[in-house]
Amino acid sequence: MELNDLHGFASDRPITKVEDDLLGRSGFSADLANAMASWHGNDSLVVALHGDWGSGKSSIKNMALSRLELIAGNRPDVIEFSPWEWAAQEKITASFFQEISKSVGRTDKSELGKKLAATLKKYGRYLNTGESVVTGLSAALPTLFVLATLIGVGGNFSNEAWVSNASTFLLFVLGGWAAALKWGNGFLKNITGNAEATAKEKEQSLRDIRKELTELLIRRKAPLIVVMDDLDRLTSSQLRMVFQLIKANLEFPNVVFLLLFQRNLVEDKMNDGVQLGRDYLEKIIQVPFDIPRIETTRLHSLLFSKLDSIIEQDKSAASMFDSGRWGNFFHSSLKAYFDNLRSVYRYTSTLSFHFTLLKGQSAFEVNPVDLIVIECLRVFEPDVYKEIARAKEIFTRNGSDRYGNNKESIESLVNAILDKSSPDKRESVKNIVKQLFPTIEWVLGGMQYTGTFVSTWLIDMRICHPSNFDKYFQFSIPTGELSNSDLQEMLKLTADSDGFSSFILYLKERGIIKNALSQFESFTDKIPLENGKDYIKGILDIGDQVDHESIGFTVSSSYIHAVRLAVWFLRRINDLEERGALLLECFKASNGLSIVEHILLGDEERIKKSDPDLILRDKEFELLKTEFIRKLDEMSVNSPNELLCHEHFVSFLYRWKRWGDEGKVIDWLKRQVQTTEGCITLLKKFVDKSSSQAMGEYVVRITKYIKLENIENFLDLALIQDKVCDLDEAKLDSEAQEAVKAFQVALKKREQGATDDL
């Protein structure tokens, strides 16, 4: 299927069949067709369909022609001729007779038809000869003017009669030469060719040919119908040529002209200061029809029908569609843009295309109502659309308080964008922007929204959320952003712990895990409680495998987002015993350690501060600590190197020593540092980082260091120092070199009397 069929792309998209009529105009079209088919007058009949841009003139014409094709006997010959297509070539008259002759010859194979086609061609050649001469001389007038001036100057030097006569003769000769220069061989061949053809046709006069045409046409049992569309696209001179062609040269029996144009445009072009264009047209056109404006209810019904068919393409989009929000948008503002057929077709065809681009694998990628509305701005208010696309930060930052002293400048900027609206549509655009972006509603005199709304905007894939904004303007998933399909897949996989953890790690490979876990926080309340066992286990499984370093004070790591996902879901379970039992069961089934450690530490802090908002009861708290220590003891025996290399090893050491058997922990550590490799691995885990930036510098400097006291909490430094003091650092990898260097620098500072804090 072609793309044009799929989306209905067209700038002017009239219907072609009566079956497609959705506006109740097929009856009028049938009456028009019957009236034209029954014309047998001795003169031509000129019918005009007047209507504004998008009023449906061409659709009515197409339905009428479709009705004519159904006539069984004595079917009229229909010739569609577009003067606008030939206007640029200045061949309106010549091409008209050529096209009409070809059409009659194709459709009427009778002797009468063949003769009529030949006579029309002959008539056109006769008229075209005159047109070519006049046009050629007209084009050569600038050259003739120069020649005439020169000859006139020459004649002024002498009063002799022969000089004057010679000058006149020379002017005609040079005039022909000038025309030949202007038009070349084509012009001369056109004149001579037509002249030769005329001579061969027994030197008939124009009157003879017209008489012959009249006799042939009056013998026809059905009229000849000539349709001319888009007359309002012609210039004033081209329009006069067409109307002269109709009235002066084609006043024949059994001929009907159907003219389509926007009346006010043509009337203005035909005003010449002597006669009004309206009066001029009244002399040409016998039967004018002004197409009434389409009933608003019918037009809107057509729009709604097409929108329904677009939305129904995707089940996810249909389920997301909020008819209440759509109704508010449409009746408050959008309906102002749909007052003719072309606006409906133009809008729905592009919407259909963009809708297809945003279909995800398992979910629609944006909010369908927001897409419908922003598409309206894109099609009808492109300047506003472009400015919004450039101002993501402003349109997705929630609340006026976040702008500080810049409130007035933000208000000015938003109003400047609204000022780019169509002159009579500013209020409509204001309503659209206000509803699309509640984030800046305060600028337009509306309310401010709390942060709790942000999660809802993300879940609903609203354009006002920063994670969704770019999708509406790029019509694809921007790099680094999470698709709605991914989020919906995560939600579905909460019933499958292995599938959930595997999918999270897949997102890690794609480099979007932090964004994924962050956005999924908003979906916590959407997870069925019965999925708790699989969901919590899946999070515990991936907790040790995601990045755990935060950036600054505000940007959380993937690990912190994973902790939140677990804690926020657990808090949905009001019964503390049930909550603790669920976490304990999941922890026993999982290989993950770090998230449970984080939960236990959090409750320890709350107990110290007498904060009653605990996650666990005392019983489950102690059981989880016991299970945590058991897992560490087991790892230390079965996979000591895995424990030593663990991302959270140092944190585990503190908990292992405090909650477990301290002597056992110290003995295990001593065994690990008996080798140089073990010492280096341990040092790597105690390396910390600090950042600094001097005044005027653009690059942040990262310094890696070791606090000796942290190691001394577990081991005597001498156990390590003896193993690394004489190392050949060139044989070490870069991370090992950094760790050894940081350790040696720390030792040297201590020897110089500096403390770790300095």
Buried (B, 14 or more C-beta within 10 A) or exposed (E): EEEEEEBBBEEEBBBBEBEEBBBEBBEBBBEBBEBBBEBEEEEBBBBBBBBBEBBBBBBBBBBBBBBBEEEEEEBBBBBBBBBBBBBEEBBBBBBBBBBBBBBBBEBBEEEBBEBBBBBBBBBBBBBBBEBBBEBBBEBBBEBBEEBBEBBEEBBEEEEEEEBBEBBEEBBEEBBBBBBBEBBEEEBBEBBEBBEEBBEEBEEBEEEEBBEBBBEBBEEBEBBBBBBBBBBBBBEBEBBBBBBEBBBEBBBBBBBBBBBBBBBEBBBBBBBEEEEBBBEBBEEBBBBBBEBEEBEEEEBBEBBEEBBEEBBEEBEBBEEBBBEEBBEBBBEBBBBBBBBBBBBBBBBBBBBBBBBBEBBBEBBBBBBBBBBBBBBBBBBBBEEBBBBBBEBEEBBBBBBBEEBEEEBEEBBEBBEEBBEBBBEEBBEBBBBBBBBBBBBBBBBBEEEBBEEEBBBEBBBBBBBBBBBBBBBBBEBEBBEEBBBBBBBBBBBBBBBBBEBBBBBBBBBBEEEBBBBBBBBBBBBBEEBEEEBBBBBBBBBBBBBBBBEBEEEEEEEBBBBBBBBBBBBEBBEEBEEBEEBBBBBBBBBEEBEBBBBBBBBBEBBEEBEEEEEEEBBBBEEBBEBBBEBBBEBBBEBBEEEBEEBBEBBBBBBBBBBBBEBBEEEBBBEBBBEBBEEBEBBBBBBBBBBEEEEEEEEEEEEEEEEBBBBBEBBEEBBEBEBBEEBBEEBEEEEBEEEBBBBBBBBBBBBEBBEEEEEBEE
